[in-house]
Amino acid sequence: MLLVWTKYTQKLNDQGKKLMATYMQMNDPVLKGTAIVLELPNESTKEEFLQGSNELLSFLRGRLHNHDITIEVIVKEVSQTKYAFTPQEKYDKLKEINPNLDLLRKLFDLDV
């Protein structure tokens, strides 16, 4: 399955359809029964991939001689790190790491 997947990716690159090829190369697909599971980073990528997946599905079904194959896309969003800029944000971030910091601030009557 991975060999056919890679051949189709190369075919897309040769045709100039680099966006779809990039989506296919983001993660290696996993075969679970007759379902090919692909993990993508966000919903918009998933929607764009699904728009072009009909040709891929036909290609895979033909080359693998299995017409029960389906493609399942899972979105796994990676949360971005929020940076602390103000003194209050820095204090809150440190308090998340060590809750005893709030106890010290109250004990010594400190400002943030």
VMD Tcl script that draws the C-alpha trace (Angstrom):
set ca {
  {0.00 0.00 0.00}
  {2.80 2.41 0.89}
  {4.54 1.73 -2.42}
  {1.38 2.59 -4.39}
  {0.85 5.65 -2.15}
  {4.37 6.85 -2.94}
  {3.91 6.23 -6.69}
  {0.75 8.35 -6.69}
  {2.55 11.11 -4.79}
  {5.28 11.11 -7.44}
  {2.63 11.19 -10.18}
  {1.07 14.27 -8.57}
  {4.47 15.98 -8.35}
  {5.09 15.26 -12.03}
  {1.68 16.76 -12.91}
  {2.44 19.89 -10.87}
  {-0.15 19.14 -8.19}
  {2.32 19.81 -5.41}
  {-0.20 20.80 -2.73}
  {-1.97 17.44 -2.77}
  {1.38 15.64 -2.94}
  {2.56 17.60 0.10}
  {-0.53 16.59 2.07}
  {0.12 12.96 1.21}
  {3.74 13.23 2.38}
  {3.01 14.94 5.71}
  {2.63 11.61 7.52}
  {2.82 7.99 6.49}
  {-0.66 6.53 6.19}
  {-1.60 3.59 8.39}
  {-3.61 0.67 7.09}
  {-6.37 -0.47 9.45}
  {-8.30 -3.25 7.78}
  {-9.49 -1.72 4.52}
  {-9.26 1.85 5.80}
  {-6.21 3.96 5.07}
  {-5.82 6.40 7.96}
  {-3.94 9.65 7.33}
  {-3.18 12.22 10.02}
  {-3.27 15.89 8.97}
  {-2.52 19.01 11.04}
  {-5.78 20.98 10.72}
  {-9.34 21.07 9.36}
  {-8.58 23.21 6.31}
  {-5.86 20.80 5.20}
  {-8.30 17.94 5.70}
  {-10.95 19.63 3.54}
  {-8.47 20.35 0.73}
  {-7.16 16.80 0.86}
  {-10.65 15.29 0.75}
  {-11.51 17.38 -2.34}
  {-8.70 15.70 -4.27}
  {-8.97 12.29 -2.70}
  {-11.42 10.75 -5.20}
  {-8.72 10.32 -7.84}
  {-6.36 8.94 -5.21}
  {-8.97 6.46 -4.02}
  {-9.62 5.26 -7.58}
  {-5.89 4.87 -8.17}
  {-5.39 2.91 -4.94}
  {-8.39 0.65 -5.54}
  {-7.23 -0.16 -9.06}
  {-3.59 -0.80 -8.25}
  {-4.28 -2.77 -5.07}
  {-7.21 -4.71 -6.65}
  {-9.35 -3.95 -3.62}
  {-12.52 -1.91 -4.06}
  {-13.33 -1.90 -0.33}
  {-10.54 0.58 0.45}
  {-11.56 3.83 2.12}
  {-9.55 6.84 3.25}
  {-10.02 8.20 6.76}
  {-8.48 11.53 7.69}
  {-7.77 12.37 11.32}
  {-7.03 15.95 12.36}
  {-4.37 16.26 14.99}
  {-3.91 19.92 15.77}
  {-0.76 20.98 17.51}
  {-1.31 23.77 19.99}
  {0.97 26.72 19.57}
  {2.98 28.00 22.48}
  {1.70 31.26 23.94}
  {4.48 33.60 24.93}
  {4.33 35.72 28.08}
  {5.16 39.39 27.57}
  {3.65 41.38 30.43}
  {4.71 40.90 34.06}
  {1.27 39.45 34.88}
  {1.51 36.92 32.02}
  {5.01 35.93 33.16}
  {3.80 35.50 36.72}
  {0.81 33.40 35.61}
  {3.09 31.20 33.51}
  {5.48 30.65 36.42}
  {2.52 29.98 38.72}
  {1.37 27.21 36.35}
  {4.79 25.61 36.65}
  {5.02 26.01 40.42}
  {1.77 26.81 42.33}
  {3.79 27.51 45.50}
  {4.87 30.79 43.92}
  {1.47 32.26 44.77}
  {1.92 31.20 48.40}
  {5.28 33.02 48.55}
  {3.80 36.13 46.95}
  {1.02 36.24 49.55}
  {3.33 35.37 52.46}
  {5.72 38.26 51.70}
  {2.95 40.57 50.47}
  {4.61 41.07 47.06}
  {3.25 42.77 43.97}
  {3.37 41.24 40.52}
}
mol new
graphics top color blue
foreach p $ca { graphics top sphere $p radius 0.5 }
foreach p [lrange $ca 0 end-1] q [lrange $ca 1 end] { graphics top cylinder $p $q radius 0.2 }
display resetview
